[in-house]
Amino acid sequence: MRVLVIEDDAELAEAIGVGLRRERMAVDVVFDGLAGLAQARSSDYDVIVLDRDLPGRHGDDVCARLVAGGCRGRVLMLTAAATIEDRVDGLGLGADDYLPKPFAFAELVARLRALFRRAQPALPPVLAHAGLVLDPARRFASRDGRALDLRPKEFGVLELLLAAQGRLVPAEELLERVWDQMADPFTTAVKVTVSRLRRKLGPPALIETVPQAGYRIGE
């Protein structure tokens, strides 16, 4: 899951970023409304955590512009104000969920994952193919009953490939969805990660490379 955090409290924003990365999410962080709007338009995010009271451009305006522009990412609004009117206003602008401050980090993670599931085509809670089993909620993967010790990026790549259900996934899509804005578009990170995955999955090979096109889970 790729997440954009738009929050002007730098300490809170960075803490959210660190915590979500520990949950194996790819996270970008910006600190004002103008930068947040530009960043959300420049990359494809699954969920956007949007503070309502932002400098530069108010969070309400950011949300309205994202919705009007057809932004694919789900929007979770944050605010220190917790009245019913505030929540109604935020949802009326097109936000998908609303979380008042202060909040429990575990609740934030649960809401982000729920929004991510809503944004995706219907998939079973556990992904499986040819003896390979991946449980995103438990962060567990195995093949033929053998538990796989996967790094976060390896898990993310494998999850996307399984969720694609045989669709060819370009390396650029893997880089955008599993890594973050700091990733070099010319990096070999995807190739290296897929190579490590193949070794850990073992024979017979499951990940197929289509030259100049991408990767998919084959038979």
C-alpha positions in Angstrom: 0.0 0.0 0.0 1.3 3.5 -0.9 0.3 6.3 1.5 0.7 10.1 1.3 0.7 11.9 4.7 -0.2 15.7 4.5 0.3 17.1 8.0 1.8 20.4 9.1 2.9 19.2 12.5 6.3 17.9 11.4 6.8 15.7 14.5 3.4 14.0 14.2 3.9 13.7 10.4 7.3 12.0 10.7 6.0 9.8 13.5 3.1 8.6 11.4 5.5 8.0 8.5 7.9 5.9 10.6 5.0 3.9 12.1 3.4 3.2 8.8 6.7 2.1 7.2 7.0 -0.4 10.1 3.7 -1.7 9.0 5.3 -2.3 5.6 3.6 0.6 3.8 5.4 2.9 1.3 4.9 6.4 2.7 5.6 10.0 1.5 5.2 12.9 3.8 4.6 16.6 3.1 3.9 19.5 5.4 1.5 22.0 3.8 -1.6 22.0 1.5 0.1 23.3 -1.6 2.8 20.7 -1.5 0.3 18.0 -0.6 -1.9 18.8 -3.5 1.0 18.8 -5.9 2.4 15.5 -4.6 -1.0 13.8 -4.7 -1.4 14.8 -8.3 2.1 13.7 -9.3 1.9 10.1 -8.0 -0.6 7.3 -7.6 -1.5 6.8 -3.9 -3.8 4.2 -2.4 -4.7 6.3 0.6 -4.1 10.0 1.5 -3.9 11.0 5.2 -5.0 14.7 5.1 -4.9 17.1 8.0 -7.8 19.5 7.8 -6.0 22.6 9.2 -3.1 23.1 6.8 -1.1 26.1 5.9 -0.7 27.1 2.3 -4.0 25.6 1.3 -6.7 24.4 3.7 -7.3 20.7 3.9 -11.0 21.2 2.9 -9.8 22.8 -0.4 -7.2 20.1 -1.0 -9.8 17.4 -0.5 -12.3 19.1 -2.8 -9.7 19.6 -5.5 -8.5 16.0 -5.3 -12.1 14.7 -5.6 -12.9 17.1 -8.5 -9.8 16.0 -10.3 -10.7 12.3 -10.1 -8.0 11.3 -7.6 -8.0 7.5 -7.3 -6.7 7.5 -3.7 -9.0 7.3 -0.7 -8.9 10.3 1.6 -8.7 10.0 5.4 -9.1 13.4 7.0 -7.5 14.3 10.4 -8.5 17.2 12.6 -8.2 18.4 16.2 -11.9 19.4 16.0 -14.1 16.5 16.8 -17.7 17.8 16.5 -20.3 16.1 14.4 -20.5 19.2 12.2 -16.8 18.9 11.4 -17.1 15.3 10.5 -20.1 15.9 8.3 -18.4 18.8 6.6 -15.3 16.8 5.8 -17.2 13.8 4.5 -19.4 16.2 2.5 -16.3 17.4 0.6 -15.6 13.8 -0.6 -13.4 12.4 2.2 -13.8 8.7 2.6 -13.2 8.6 6.4 -12.6 10.9 9.3 -10.3 10.5 12.4 -10.2 13.1 15.2 -7.0 13.9 17.0 -5.6 12.6 19.3 -6.0 9.1 17.9 -4.6 5.7 18.6 -2.0 4.6 16.0 -3.5 1.1 15.8 -6.9 2.7 14.8 -5.2 4.8 12.1 -3.6 1.6 10.6 -6.9 -0.3 10.8 -8.7 2.5 9.0 -6.0 2.8 6.3 -6.2 -0.9 5.6 -10.0 -0.8 5.4 -9.9 2.1 2.9 -7.3 0.3 0.9 -9.5 -2.8 0.7 -12.5 -0.7 -0.4 -10.4 0.8 -3.2 -9.4 -2.6 -4.6 -11.3 -5.1 -6.7 -12.8 -7.8 -4.5 -10.1 -10.3 -3.5 -10.1 -13.1 -1.0 -8.5 -12.3 2.4 -5.8 -14.9 1.8 -4.1 -15.0 -1.7 -3.1 -18.4 -3.0 -1.7 -19.9 -6.1 0.1 -23.2 -6.9 1.0 -24.0 -3.3 1.9 -20.3 -2.5 -0.2 -18.8 0.3 0.0 -15.1 1.3 -2.0 -13.6 4.2 -1.7 -9.8 4.0 -3.4 -9.2 7.4 -1.1 -11.5 9.3 1.9 -10.6 7.1 2.6 -14.3 6.5 3.6 -16.2 3.4 4.3 -19.8 2.8 4.9 -22.2 -0.1 3.9 -25.9 0.1 3.6 -25.5 3.9 7.1 -23.9 4.2 7.1 -20.5 5.9 8.8 -17.8 3.8 11.1 -15.2 5.5 10.3 -12.2 3.3 11.6 -8.7 3.6 9.0 -5.9 3.5 9.6 -5.1 -0.2 9.7 -8.7 -1.2 6.3 -9.2 0.6 4.9 -6.1 -1.1 6.0 -7.2 -4.6 4.6 -10.8 -4.1 1.3 -9.4 -2.8 0.9 -7.2 -5.9 1.8 -10.0 -8.3 -0.7 -12.4 -6.6 -3.4 -9.7 -6.5 -3.0 -9.1 -10.2 -4.2 -12.6 -10.8 -2.1 -13.3 -13.8 -2.1 -9.8 -15.2 1.3 -8.5 -16.4 2.6 -5.9 -13.8 5.1 -3.4 -15.2 8.3 -2.8 -13.1 7.3 0.9 -13.0 4.0 -0.1 -11.3 5.8 -2.2 -8.7 8.3 0.6 -8.0 5.5 3.1 -7.6 3.2 0.9 -5.4 5.8 -0.8 -3.2 8.5 1.9 -2.9 8.1 5.7 -2.4 9.0 9.0 -4.0 12.7 8.6 -2.9 13.0 5.6 -5.2 15.2 6.3 -8.3 13.2 5.5 -11.4 16.4 4.0 -13.0 17.1 1.8 -10.0 17.5 -2.0 -10.2 15.6 -2.4 -7.0 12.6 -4.2 -8.6 14.9 -6.6 -10.5 17.0 -7.4 -7.4 13.9 -7.9 -5.2 12.3 -10.2 -7.8 15.5 -12.2 -8.0 15.6 -12.6 -4.2 11.9 -13.7 -4.2 12.6 -16.3 -6.8 15.4 -17.8 -4.7 13.2 -17.8 -1.6 10.2 -19.3 -3.4 12.3 -22.1 -4.8 11.4 -24.4 -7.7 9.3 -24.7 -9.8 9.6 -21.0 -10.8 6.4 -19.0 -10.3 7.4 -15.4 -11.2 7.6 -15.0 -15.0 9.6 -12.1 -16.5 8.3 -10.7 -19.8 11.3 -8.7 -21.3 10.7 -5.0 -21.6 7.2 -5.4 -20.1 7.1 -6.6 -16.5 6.3 -9.6 -14.3 3.5 -11.9 -13.5 2.7 -15.0 -11.6 2.7 -17.9 -14.0 1.6 -21.5 -13.8 
